[in-house]
Amino acid sequence: MWRRLSIVGPLLVCCGCALPAHQDLLPDDQRLIREQLVIHSDFALARHHRLLDELVARRQEIANQLQLPISDERIYIYLFATREDYRNYFTDRFPFYPDRRAFFIESDTRLTVFAHWGEHVAEDLRHEVAHGYLHAVVPNLPLWLDEGLAEYYEVKRGQRGFHAAHLQELDRQRRQRQWEPDLERLESLTSVSEMSLTDYAEAWAWIHWLLETTPVRRALLCDYLARLRTTGAADPLSRSLGSQGAVSTRALLGHLQLLVDRMGVEHGQ
């Protein structure tokens, strides 16, 4: 995705970033500890800034909604004052990585978020910190599920994961007959380089459908995450839907249409 990038597992072995290198280029003028989050910045940041308060509150929200435990594993956040400083660090440290607004990096020993204080910092931090909270307690998250959950949680609290931009994009492509839901295809993707913007939108749509429609669907997702936690692996979620796969696809499209109709009413269309 052009905005952000999440990097986990073996990719980090070759670049040796279990601990951030080039410390002199990292923001370190100020350090704040807010529960699980350790925030380093090179500019003054209020301890109870409303964005930090939101990120802290999101931790309990994710745990409650997904029936996950609370972890005390630290998530290190490095906030650069400017995009130029942020890009200089990554050009020097990770020259072979694509240019993205924010990064989440997981190694065997550390969860780290990098971002700069720009126009999209709230969205970016909500997304990347959600990755951190999830990876602290659930191993081996499938790519589509990891990104779908992060997209769901990147919107402001109180909106129940409603992502208007994703909804509009999927609705536009569906009306032009350029897209139909295909969970099995999403599950086959193993690298963020394979994921298009539409794939991120569809991943969000499946998560929104599972979490915001019926208790049975939410329980299906929570049970799946529980299996990943206890065993480190699980069959694709589409298999849990079993013979209901086609029914689920129609139900997802129906859910999206309801959201489109509701959005049109709210905007007087």
Summary of the structure (lengths in Angstrom):
residues: 269
radius of gyration: 18.7
end to end distance: 30.7
largest distance: 55.9
contacts: 813
relative contact order: 0.12
helix: 54%
strand: 12%
